[in-house]
Amino acid sequence: MLINMKEMQLQKFEQLAEKIMAEPEKYCIFDSVSDFYKASWLNDFPKGTTWSATGLDNGADEFYAQIEYKDRYISISSEGILKVSYGIRK
């Protein structure tokens, strides 16, 4: 039986995305951008995943983050209402 490592890594990313979307308040409440970068769950993503965040500094109430692996991504935004979306780039 052959194991497709790329497919396994994509599935791992998708599973984590599903967990985050199911309970965004558990994963996506931050007081600062620094808190986002310190989140231990970021290390659960497959190697090669990238992330970036902005907002919450200098008194800002908005927060935006993007987590990407290959053609998959998770977008997180908080502008008074927390929104998490998952997508696949074409």
C-alpha positions in Angstrom: 0.0 0.0 0.0 1.4 3.4 -1.0 1.1 6.3 1.3 0.5 9.7 -0.4 2.3 12.1 2.0 1.0 15.2 0.2 -2.6 14.0 0.5 -2.0 13.2 4.2 -0.7 16.7 4.9 -3.6 18.3 3.1 -6.0 16.1 5.1 -4.2 17.2 8.3 -4.7 20.9 7.3 -8.3 20.3 6.5 -9.0 18.6 9.8 -7.5 21.4 11.7 -9.5 23.9 9.7 -12.7 22.0 10.5 -11.8 22.1 14.3 -11.2 25.9 14.1 -14.4 26.6 12.2 -16.4 24.4 14.6 -15.1 26.3 17.7 -13.7 29.6 16.5 -14.0 31.2 20.0 -11.7 28.4 21.4 -9.0 29.2 18.8 -9.4 32.7 17.6 -9.8 35.1 20.5 -6.6 37.2 20.9 -5.7 40.4 22.7 -2.8 41.1 20.4 -1.2 39.9 17.2 1.6 38.6 19.4 -1.0 36.3 21.1 -1.8 34.8 17.7 1.8 34.1 16.9 2.2 32.4 20.3 -0.9 30.1 19.8 0.4 26.6 20.3 -2.2 25.1 17.9 -0.3 26.8 15.0 2.4 24.1 15.5 -0.2 21.4 14.8 -0.4 22.4 11.1 1.7 20.5 8.5 5.3 21.6 8.0 5.4 24.3 5.4 2.2 26.0 6.6 2.6 29.8 6.7 0.6 32.4 8.6 0.3 36.1 9.0 -1.8 38.4 11.2 -2.5 42.1 11.5 -4.6 44.3 13.7 -5.3 44.8 17.4 -2.2 47.0 17.8 -2.4 50.7 18.9 -6.0 50.3 20.2 -7.4 48.7 17.0 -10.4 46.4 17.5 -10.0 44.6 14.2 -8.0 41.4 13.7 -7.1 39.6 10.5 -5.1 36.4 10.0 -4.4 34.1 7.1 -3.1 30.5 7.4 -2.0 28.8 4.2 -0.7 25.4 3.1 -0.2 24.8 -0.6 -3.6 25.8 -2.2 -5.6 25.6 1.1 -6.2 28.6 3.4 -8.0 29.7 6.5 -9.0 33.3 6.9 -9.9 34.7 10.3 -11.3 38.1 10.8 -12.8 39.9 13.8 -14.5 43.2 13.3 -16.9 42.9 16.2 -18.0 39.6 14.8 -15.6 36.6 14.6 -15.5 35.0 11.1 -13.5 32.0 10.0 -13.5 30.7 6.5 -11.8 27.9 4.6 -11.0 27.7 1.0 -9.0 26.2 -1.8 -7.3 28.4 -4.4 -7.7 27.4 -8.0 
